């Protein structure tokens, strides 16, 4: 956890390296003709996404971050933490909706629950008793 008590999950930093290499590779093509210059925006967008996208968890809830936006989910809204067939972490909410947690794998779920401040294996009903 960070200094603020927030556990951060991010994608591999190799994405940044790939974005820089793609940018450098696109420069000769983009400078050949003026109408090809927007091609440089693609590796820039991938680099920004790699830097920004992920999941932050703290005792208050989970923040899902994407390229342009973010979504806050309080722990009280979460019914279940599970994983899909690919091993990606998914939350089931009280209203029946699901949300995939970027950069969180099935093996990270115990750490994610630990960030809530609630011991692993203890339900809210048990904690209230």
Protein Blocks (a to p, Z undefined) as FASTA:
>chain_A
ZZkopacddddfklmmmmmmmmmmmmmmmmmpmklmmmmmmmmmmmmmmmmgccdddfkb
ccdddfklccdddfklpmbdcddfkopacdddfkopacddehiafklmmmmmmmnopaeh
iafklmmZZ
